[in-house]
Amino acid sequence: MTTEPLTLHLAAPRGFCAGVDRAIKIVELALEKWGPPVYVRHEIVHNRFVVDGLRDKGAVFVEDLDEAPADRPVIFSAHGVPKAVPAEARAREMVYVDATCPLVSKVHIEAERHHQNGLQMVMIGHAGHPETLGTMGQLPEGEVLLVETPDDVAGLEVRDPERLAFITQTTLSVDDTADIVAALQDRFPAIVGPHKEDICYATTNRQEAVKAMAPRIDAMLVVGAPNSSNSKRLVEVGQRAGCPYAQLVQRAADIDWRALEGIRSVGITAGASAPEVLIDEVIDAFRARFDVTVEPIETATENVEFKVPRVLREPA
């Protein structure tokens, strides 16, 4: 350790959200109830450390349901799945548990309700992301149109501009989404929005903490996975809020120390699928190099908890 002083501003809230905590607990309880192996369609959450830990306990991660045997339980990831997936599981008479985050399920229900009312959907999201695929897969093909940027809105070809509604991926940047919504409302004044914001409370809270932190720091590290949408959005939010340097790191070993030479204050936060142990690891790495003072920046308190499915609360 050097005597060089460094202030670490620690964002709160950060790390695990209630949906991620529930999804991990579902896999652990399934392993306890049925024993290994338990199959999981797609990464249960987007974090290699978490996935590797569950794999060590007996979870087997697959991308398609046909990779899982019919005689072992299968779990659907927190990001949600198209309707065709549970339908296939039922057809194969599989035991399955849906770990979809309840806030993602809320968007699915919302899309279904609008569809029943004869509205075509516009989804604001990222092409190819599991949550986007799962949400679009709740309705027949062609009933959900995807837009990623305000420019995409101009090219939308809709069935009836007077019969539209929009939904969003839950892990987007609040500010980016607002720009796309404004473009949609400008082109389609009759478009129907969600009764309550689709972007989840955890995504919003973590972005607000970063905005509060950005003016006080020389650099920011976001602990999270490169395939984690909400983690990547935190990097972007920090940069737009005035932070001169922002880096996404999976672990302390990923820190680019040369980029941090001469800095005196660093902000640390974590995406919603990053466990606290990895944040502690990053703080310890700074303590090994600097005389560290930790200052929390708390912008919200979270006390949300989601119950696990009943099948996992019942005896085997």
Buried (B, 14 or more C-beta within 10 A) or exposed (E): EEEEEBBBBBBBBBBBBBBBBBBBBBBBBBBEBBEEBBBBBBBBBBBBBBBEBBBEEBBBBEEEBEEBEEEBBBBBBBBBBBBEBBEBBEEBEBBBBBBBBBBBBBBBEBBBEBBEEEBBBBBBBBEEBBBBBBBBBBBEEEBBBBBBEBEBBEEBEBEEEEBBBBBBBBBBBBBBBEBBBEBBBEBBEEBBBBEEBBBBBBBBBBBBBBBBBBEBBBBBBBBBBEBBBBBBBBBBBBBBBEBEBBBBBBBBEEBEEEEBEEBEBBBBBBBBBBBEEBBEBBBEBBBEBBEBEEEEBEBBEBEBEBEBBEBBEEEE
